[in-house]
Amino acid sequence: MISLVIGILIIVVVGAILFWVIDKFCTDARLAYLLKILVVLVCLGAIISRLLPILGYPSYF
C-alpha cells in the first residue's frame, strides 16, 4: 500500500514539474494550455492504472 502512495506522489511531482517547464518555456498560450491538458490526462491515466488492481480490475500493463 505504501508503494502505491509513493508511486502516486511521484506521478504528481512529475506532473507539477512538467507544468512548471511548460509555463517557463512555452511562449504560446494556446499551446501551453493544450500541453497542460495533455499532462493532466497522462498523469490521471497513470494514477488510474495503478489503482485498477486494488479496485479489483485486472491490470493489462
Protein Blocks (a to p, Z undefined) as FASTA:
>chain_A
ZZmmmmmmmmmmmmmmmmmmmmmmmmblklmmmmmmmmmmmmmmmmmmmmmmmnopacfZ
Z
